[in-house]
Each structure stands twice: as C-alpha cells, then as structure tokens.
C-alpha cells in the first residue's frame, strides 16, 4: 500500500470532476486496513469504489481509500441456494455476469448498474423491481474506531429505499470488505417492472432465462443512460419520491397524466424523471453541465464542469419541482 499526496480524483469519479485528495491510497487486501489504523493515518477517511455515485464539490480532506479488494468464492450451497462471498472492490456488473454464467439467479435485473460490490449495500441499489437487499445474506466490514472486523447480517443493515445503516449510524465509520450473497439455483423471474416485458417481446425472446432478462435490462439502460466514458455522469441523480396517496390524488386533479407505482396502502412512488421533465429540464444545458436529453434523472458534465456547477443545477431542479408539484426531491448521489 502506497500513500500519495495531492492526487487528482478526476480519473476516479464518473462525473469526471477534477478535485484533489489530500492523501490517497489503494487497498487491494483487507489486511492493509489494520495497518492504516495502527499507523495513525488521517482520522477523516473516505472510501472510493467505482466513483459512480459521488459529486466532488471541494478538495477532499483526509485519506481517500480506493477500494480494489477482489475475489469471488462459493462458500456454501444447498438444494435451492448458493452462497457467494465477493470482495468489495469487484465491479458490480462483472459480478452479475459471473453469477449469470454460473446459473445463479437473483441479480439479473441489476445488470449494468455502475460501481463496486461494496457500494451496493450502502446504497441498497435497485432497478426494475429488484433491490440488492433481497439477495444479501451478510456483510463483513472493518470498524475504524474499534480496530476490528465485524459481520452484519441483512437485518442489521437497516435497508430502505436507496438507504442503509452505512449511510447513517455507520457512515464513514466502517470499510466494507466483502458481501455474501444468497442466490437462487431456481430462478424466480421478475419482468413486470418498467419496459422489460415490452423489450422481451421486441427482442423476440421465447424462452425466459436470467440471461435473457439481463440482456433486456442492459439494452434498456444502454438506450436511456449515457456512457460515463463518453460523457460525465453518475447515473440517476435523484431518488423517486414516495408521497401519500392523498397528495397523489390531489396532484392528479391538476396533472392527470402523473404516473405512480404503489408502495403500500397509504403511499405511492412517483418517477422523479417525469417530474423533472414536466418542469422543462430534459435536455437543458448551461455551459459545461446540463440534463441528459434522453433521461431527465441524469445530470451530465460535458467536459469541464466543476462539481459546484452540477450542484447548483440540481438545486434549481429541486426548487422548480417543489414549486410545481409540492414534492421535495432527494439526491441519490453522495456529495463530497
């Protein structure tokens, strides 16, 4: 492990924002983590995986740790399930493809989500009717203050919509080293969300499989979301807001076309992209930043935008949606 100073984080975040890290180290093995604690390196620590869910708005103080812990191991199985332990620095999509190649079901709807395996439980990533909490069995993490590794089972992670204990009580207090997934040997297909069924028909898929679902999800995401290698972005910038049914029914009086998805008997989820688009933001551009022309949920860096320009644009979007619909959007992207 080599400690570096004043390193630009531009190559390490998909927005392509150029901000320096005061200290920077790459961790390829969990045995390095006790050394960081023992050597009294900066107390302020930031863990960086794929950099696909952060917006850098200022120089990053303290120690930025680039997570490169690898490894995929089958640790147990029975008639119906297989337990797979995955290093937190593995690329999420590569793990999904590995699972599909081995016939392990449960993550196919989450194909092509950017980032690392270690970031998946923090955000409780989700797409097309599936959340990663549904397949997480347990997590191993190094606790900085306690100076030891702790296991966290799925119930202890307090998973919510794009939320977990790692964004609250354990924020900046632990380093996730591995995630163990409980995957299915016999798939339970989930095709009812979004445009999956339409795309299956379009692709003339006659025999449903986890690979077919993954292929469809990849096709949909590719058609709607910009490639970060070509245009800087962090995917969906905002969460889909959950509102009371009573508020939704009131909004329908003024906006009959407003879509929704049921959450429970009392609440519904409204697509943030639709709200943003109705406020005229889709395709907007100001200087080097803007809103993607195919997906209003995605804010983009056209080349040389700084994080504050992206932040200010997001603030204006939040304000106009609040003014028009009375709904306060919450950012999905983590702001550093």
ZADO-927113 format. One record per residue (C-alpha): residue number from 1; residue in one letter; chain; x, y, z. Coordinates in steps of 0.5 Angstrom, whole numbers, plus 500, padded with zeros to 3 digits. Layout:
REM residues N
   n res chain   X   Y   Z
 NUM   A     A   X   Y   Z
...
This chain:
REM residues 336
   n res chain   X   Y   Z
   1   X     A 500 500 500
   2   X     A 503 507 498
   3   X     A 501 513 501
   4   X     A 500 519 496
   5   X     A 499 526 497
   6   X     A 495 532 493
   7   X     A 493 527 488
   8   X     A 487 529 483
   9   X     A 481 525 483
  10   X     A 479 526 476
  11   X     A 480 519 474
  12   X     A 477 516 480
  13   X     A 470 519 479
  14   X     A 465 518 473
  15   X     A 463 525 473
  16   X     A 470 527 471
  17   X     A 471 532 476
  18   X     A 478 535 478
  19   X     A 479 535 485
  20   X     A 485 534 489
  21   X     A 485 529 495
  22   X     A 490 531 501
  23   X     A 492 524 502
  24   X     A 491 518 497
  25   X     A 492 510 498
  26   X     A 490 504 494
  27   X     A 488 498 498
  28   X     A 488 491 495
  29   X     A 487 487 501
  30   X     A 484 487 508
  31   X     A 490 486 512
  32   X     A 492 493 510
  33   X     A 486 496 514
  34   X     A 489 495 521
  35   X     A 496 498 518
  36   X     A 492 504 517
  37   X     A 489 505 524
  38   X     A 496 503 527
  39   X     A 500 508 523
  40   X     A 495 514 525
  41   X     A 494 516 518
  42   X     A 489 522 518
  43   X     A 483 521 522
  44   X     A 478 523 517
  45   X     A 477 517 511
  46   X     A 473 517 505
  47   X     A 472 510 501
  48   X     A 472 511 494
  49   X     A 470 505 490
  50   X     A 468 506 482
  51   X     A 466 513 484
  52   X     A 460 513 480
  53   X     A 455 516 486
  54   X     A 459 522 488
  55   X     A 460 529 486
  56   X     A 466 533 488
  57   X     A 465 540 490
  58   X     A 471 541 494
  59   X     A 478 539 496
  60   X     A 478 532 499
  61   X     A 481 533 506
  62   X     A 484 527 510
  63   X     A 485 520 507
  64   X     A 482 518 501
  65   X     A 482 510 500
  66   X     A 481 507 493
  67   X     A 478 500 494
  68   X     A 481 495 490
  69   X     A 479 488 494
  70   X     A 478 483 489
  71   X     A 475 475 490
  72   X     A 469 471 488
  73   X     A 468 465 493
  74   X     A 463 460 493
  75   X     A 462 458 501
  76   X     A 456 454 502
  77   X     A 450 451 498
  78   X     A 444 447 499
  79   X     A 439 445 494
  80   X     A 436 451 493
  81   X     A 441 457 494
  82   X     A 448 458 493
  83   X     A 452 463 498
  84   X     A 458 467 494
  85   X     A 463 472 498
  86   X     A 465 477 494
  87   X     A 471 482 495
  88   X     A 468 489 496
  89   X     A 473 492 490
  90   X     A 470 488 485
  91   X     A 466 491 479
  92   X     A 458 490 481
  93   X     A 457 489 473
  94   X     A 462 484 473
  95   X     A 460 480 479
  96   X     A 453 480 476
  97   X     A 455 477 469
  98   X     A 459 472 473
  99   X     A 453 470 477
 100   X     A 449 469 471
 101   X     A 455 465 467
 102   X     A 454 460 473
 103   X     A 446 460 473
 104   X     A 446 464 480
 105   X     A 439 468 480
 106   X     A 437 474 484
 107   X     A 442 480 481
 108   X     A 440 479 473
 109   X     A 435 485 474
 110   X     A 441 489 477
 111   X     A 446 489 471
 112   X     A 450 495 468
 113   X     A 449 499 475
 114   X     A 456 502 475
 115   X     A 460 502 482
 116   X     A 463 496 486
 117   X     A 460 491 490
 118   X     A 462 494 497
 119   X     A 458 500 495
 120   X     A 452 496 493
 121   X     A 449 495 500
 122   X     A 451 502 502
 123   X     A 446 505 497
 124   X     A 442 499 497
 125   X     A 442 499 489
 126   X     A 436 497 486
 127   X     A 433 497 479
 128   X     A 427 494 475
 129   X     A 423 492 481
 130   X     A 429 489 485
 131   X     A 433 491 491
 132   X     A 440 488 493
 133   X     A 438 487 500
 134   X     A 434 482 497
 135   X     A 440 477 496
 136   X     A 445 480 501
 137   X     A 446 475 507
 138   X     A 451 478 511
 139   X     A 457 484 510
 140   X     A 464 484 513
 141   X     A 467 491 515
 142   X     A 473 494 518
 143   X     A 471 499 524
 144   X     A 476 504 524
 145   X     A 475 506 532
 146   X     A 474 499 534
 147   X     A 480 497 530
 148   X     A 477 490 528
 149   X     A 473 487 523
 150   X     A 465 486 525
 151   X     A 460 482 521
 152   X     A 453 485 519
 153   X     A 447 481 517
 154   X     A 442 483 513
 155   X     A 437 485 518
 156   X     A 443 489 522
 157   X     A 444 493 516
 158   X     A 437 497 516
 159   X     A 436 497 509
 160   X     A 431 502 506
 161   X     A 430 505 499
 162   X     A 437 507 497
 163   X     A 439 507 504
 164   X     A 442 503 509
 165   X     A 446 504 516
 166   X     A 452 505 512
 167   X     A 449 512 510
 168   X     A 447 514 518
 169   X     A 450 511 524
 170   X     A 456 507 521
 171   X     A 457 513 516
 172   X     A 465 514 515
 173   X     A 466 509 521
 174   X     A 467 502 517
 175   X     A 470 500 511
 176   X     A 466 494 508
 177   X     A 471 489 506
 178   X     A 466 483 503
 179   X     A 459 482 501
 180   X     A 456 475 502
 181   X     A 450 474 497
 182   X     A 445 468 498
 183   X     A 443 467 490
 184   X     A 438 462 488
 185   X     A 439 456 484
 186   X     A 432 456 481
 187   X     A 430 463 478
 188   X     A 424 467 480
 189   X     A 423 472 474
 190   X     A 421 479 475
 191   X     A 419 482 469
 192   X     A 413 486 471
 193   X     A 417 493 472
 194   X     A 419 498 467
 195   X     A 419 496 460
 196   X     A 422 489 461
 197   X     A 416 485 458
 198   X     A 416 490 452
 199   X     A 423 489 451
 200   X     A 423 482 451
 201   X     A 417 482 446
 202   X     A 421 487 442
 203   X     A 428 482 442
 204   X     A 423 476 441
 205   X     A 425 472 447
 206   X     A 421 466 447
 207   X     A 425 462 453
 208   X     A 425 466 459
 209   X     A 432 466 463
 210   X     A 436 470 467
 211   X     A 441 472 462
 212   X     A 435 474 457
 213   X     A 433 479 463
 214   X     A 440 481 464
 215   X     A 441 482 456
 216   X     A 434 486 456
 217   X     A 436 491 462
 218   X     A 443 492 459
 219   X     A 439 494 453
 220   X     A 434 499 456
 221   X     A 440 502 461
 222   X     A 444 503 455
 223   X     A 439 506 451
 224   X     A 437 511 456
 225   X     A 443 513 460
 226   X     A 450 516 457
 227   X     A 456 512 458
 228   X     A 461 516 463
 229   X     A 467 514 459
 230   X     A 464 519 454
 231   X     A 460 524 458
 232   X     A 461 525 465
 233   X     A 455 523 470
 234   X     A 453 519 476
 235   X     A 447 516 473
 236   X     A 441 517 477
 237   X     A 442 524 481
 238   X     A 435 524 485
 239   X     A 431 519 488
 240   X     A 424 517 486
 241   X     A 420 521 492
 242   X     A 415 517 496
 243   X     A 409 521 497
 244   X     A 402 520 501
 245   X     A 396 517 496
 246   X     A 392 523 499
 247   X     A 397 528 496
 248   X     A 398 524 489
 249   X     A 390 524 488
 250   X     A 390 532 489
 251   X     A 396 532 484
 252   X     A 392 528 479
 253   X     A 387 534 479
 254   X     A 392 538 476
 255   X     A 396 533 473
 256   X     A 392 528 470
 257   X     A 398 524 467
 258   X     A 402 524 473
 259   X     A 405 516 474
 260   X     A 406 513 480
 261   X     A 408 506 483
 262   X     A 404 503 489
 263   X     A 409 502 496
 264   X     A 404 500 501
 265   X     A 396 502 502
 266   X     A 398 509 504
 267   X     A 404 511 500
 268   X     A 406 511 492
 269   X     A 412 513 489
 270   X     A 413 518 483
 271   X     A 418 518 478
 272   X     A 423 524 479
 273   X     A 425 524 472
 274   X     A 418 525 470
 275   X     A 417 531 475
 276   X     A 424 534 472
 277   X     A 422 533 465
 278   X     A 415 537 467
 279   X     A 419 543 469
 280   X     A 422 543 463
 281   X     A 429 541 465
 282   X     A 430 535 460
 283   X     A 436 537 455
 284   X     A 438 543 459
 285   X     A 445 546 458
 286   X     A 448 551 461
 287   X     A 456 552 460
 288   X     A 459 545 461
 289   X     A 453 542 465
 290   X     A 446 540 464
 291   X     A 441 535 464
 292   X     A 441 529 459
 293   X     A 437 529 453
 294   X     A 434 522 454
 295   X     A 433 521 461
 296   X     A 432 527 466
 297   X     A 434 524 472
 298   X     A 441 524 470
 299   X     A 446 531 470
 300   X     A 452 531 466
 301   X     A 459 534 465
 302   X     A 460 536 458
 303   X     A 467 536 459
 304   X     A 470 541 464
 305   X     A 464 543 469
 306   X     A 466 543 476
 307   X     A 462 540 482
 308   X     A 459 546 484
 309   X     A 456 548 478
 310   X     A 453 541 478
 311   X     A 450 542 485
 312   X     A 447 549 483
 313   X     A 444 546 477
 314   X     A 441 540 482
 315   X     A 439 546 487
 316   X     A 435 549 481
 317   X     A 432 543 479
 318   X     A 430 541 487
 319   X     A 426 548 487
 320   X     A 422 548 481
 321   X     A 420 541 482
 322   X     A 418 544 489
 323   X     A 414 550 487
 324   X     A 410 546 481
 325   X     A 409 540 485
 326   X     A 410 541 492
 327   X     A 415 535 492
 328   X     A 422 536 495
 329   X     A 427 531 491
 330   X     A 432 528 495
 331   X     A 439 527 492
 332   X     A 441 520 491
 333   X     A 449 522 489
 334   X     A 453 523 495
 335   X     A 456 530 495
 336   X     A 463 530 498
